[in-house]
Amino acid sequence: MKNNKNIITPRVSKAIDIFLDALNEGTLKAGRCSTCAVGNLVRAGMLLEGKDIAGGYCKDTVAVTVDGRNVSNRDWRWLFLTSYFSIGTRILTEPVQSNGQNSTDEEIRRGRIAISFTDFTEEELSKIENVFEVSISRDNKTEVQALAAVVDLMLTFDDITSTSSEACFVNRVKKNVFPIQ
């Protein structure tokens, strides 16, 4: 989606609200598929849809039933993930499970259903995942700083050049969540 007016698009604004809610609710944590930036985007989409909520495995996991399949907000991990090795960080761009085996067709279907609850493409979500996890795990940033990097990335998806994460995210965090030190 191209943005000729250089204003924040509804999907970026919605994502910022989701991230602020996750910070307030304590459901934002790196390294867990249900609580990272992507997991929170998927979870919020599932809750907004309200489609056959089947309950979750824990407080931060939501599952829905779609076409007879139980799909959770962590099933996106069958499509992509950020994996850490002693040589640094790299993103795995083909369908891979956490244990490195190829994902099954059914897992890939569930992953695609899960991300369909967001306003972002698979490629965009894989970039969001990578920026969030790398910012925290490799660059030792706080969750707020990692989300600011994610917001800067999301602004590029829609060619938004008139603002930055400082203006549209960090200042709201300072006002509404907690002071940044």
C-alpha positions in Angstrom: 0.0 0.0 0.0 1.5 3.3 -1.1 0.8 6.3 1.1 0.8 9.6 -0.9 -0.2 11.7 2.0 2.7 10.8 4.2 0.4 10.2 7.2 0.3 7.1 9.4 -1.8 4.5 7.8 -4.6 2.7 9.7 -2.7 -0.6 9.9 0.4 1.1 11.4 -1.7 3.0 13.9 -3.5 -0.2 14.8 -0.2 -2.0 15.3 1.0 0.8 17.6 -2.1 0.5 19.7 -1.6 -3.3 19.9 2.0 -2.8 21.0 1.0 -0.2 23.7 -1.6 -2.7 25.0 1.0 -5.5 25.1 3.3 -3.2 27.1 0.5 -2.3 29.5 -0.7 -5.9 29.9 2.8 -7.4 30.2 2.2 -9.7 27.2 5.3 -8.6 25.2 8.4 -10.7 25.6 11.1 -11.6 23.1 11.9 -15.2 22.4 8.3 -16.6 22.6 6.2 -17.0 19.6 3.0 -16.0 21.4 4.4 -12.9 23.1 6.8 -11.3 20.6 5.8 -8.4 18.3 4.3 -10.8 15.6 2.6 -13.0 18.2 0.9 -9.9 19.7 -0.2 -8.7 16.2 -1.7 -12.2 15.5 -3.3 -12.5 19.0 -5.0 -9.0 18.7 -6.3 -9.9 15.2 -7.8 -13.1 16.5 -9.4 -11.4 19.5 -10.8 -8.7 17.3 -12.2 -11.2 14.9 -13.8 -13.1 17.8 -14.1 -16.1 15.6 -14.7 -19.4 17.5 -12.3 -18.6 20.3 -11.2 -22.0 21.5 -9.2 -20.9 24.5 -5.4 -20.8 24.8 -2.7 -22.7 26.4 -1.8 -19.9 28.7 -2.7 -16.2 29.3 -0.9 -14.9 26.3 -2.0 -17.6 23.8 -5.2 -17.5 21.9 -6.6 -20.2 19.6 -9.4 -20.0 17.1 -11.1 -22.6 15.0 -11.0 -22.0 11.3 -12.2 -24.5 8.8 -12.1 -27.2 11.4 -8.5 -26.4 12.3 -7.4 -25.0 15.7 -5.0 -22.2 15.0 -3.1 -20.3 17.7 -1.3 -16.9 17.7 2.0 -18.8 17.8 1.4 -20.9 14.6 3.0 -18.2 12.4 6.3 -19.8 13.5 5.9 -22.6 11.0 6.5 -20.0 8.2 9.5 -18.1 9.5 11.5 -17.4 12.7 14.6 -15.7 13.8 17.2 -18.2 15.0 20.3 -17.5 17.0 23.6 -19.2 16.5 27.1 -18.6 18.0 28.1 -16.8 14.8 25.4 -14.2 15.3 21.8 -13.8 14.1 20.2 -14.7 10.8 16.7 -15.0 9.6 15.5 -18.3 8.2 13.4 -17.4 5.2 12.0 -20.8 4.3 9.4 -22.7 6.4 11.4 -24.2 9.3 10.3 -25.4 12.7 12.2 -24.4 15.8 14.0 -27.8 15.7 15.2 -27.1 12.2 13.0 -29.7 10.4 10.9 -28.7 7.5 7.4 -27.7 8.4 4.5 -29.9 7.2 1.9 -28.7 4.7 -0.6 -28.6 7.5 1.7 -26.5 9.7 2.2 -24.1 6.9 -1.5 -23.8 6.3 -2.1 -23.1 10.0 0.7 -20.5 9.9 -0.9 -18.7 6.9 -4.3 -18.7 8.6 -2.7 -17.2 11.7 -1.0 -14.3 9.9 -4.2 -13.7 7.9 -5.6 -12.1 11.2 -3.0 -9.3 10.8 -2.9 -6.4 8.4 0.6 -7.4 7.2 2.0 -9.7 4.6 4.1 -12.8 5.4 7.3 -10.9 4.2 6.5 -7.9 6.3 5.9 -10.0 9.4 9.1 -11.9 8.9 10.9 -8.5 8.8 9.0 -7.4 12.0 10.0 -10.6 13.7 13.7 -10.2 12.8 14.0 -6.5 13.8 12.2 -7.1 17.2 14.2 -10.2 18.1 17.6 -9.0 16.9 17.1 -5.6 18.6 16.6 -7.3 22.0 18.8 -10.4 21.7 21.8 -9.1 19.8 21.7 -5.4 20.2 20.6 -5.5 23.9 17.8 -3.0 23.5 14.7 -2.8 25.7 11.3 -3.9 24.5 10.3 -0.3 23.9 13.4 0.4 21.9 12.9 -2.8 19.9 9.3 -1.8 19.2 10.5 1.7 18.1 12.7 0.0 15.6 9.7 -2.1 14.5 7.6 1.0 14.1 10.3 2.7 12.0 10.3 -0.5 9.8 6.5 -0.5 9.5 6.6 3.1 8.4 8.8 2.1 5.4 6.2 -0.5 4.4 3.8 2.3 3.5 6.4 4.8 2.4 5.6 7.1 5.3 8.4 9.7 5.5 6.9 12.5 7.4 7.2 11.0 10.8 9.3 8.6 12.9 8.8 6.1 15.7 9.8 8.9 18.1 6.9 11.0 17.1 4.2 8.3 16.7 5.2 5.6 19.2 7.9 6.6 21.7 6.1 9.8 22.8 2.9 7.8 23.3 4.8 5.3 25.4 6.2 8.1 27.6 2.7 9.5 28.2 0.7 6.3 28.5 2.8 3.4 29.7 5.8 4.3 31.7 8.6 6.8 31.6 11.6 5.7 29.4 14.8 6.0 31.3 
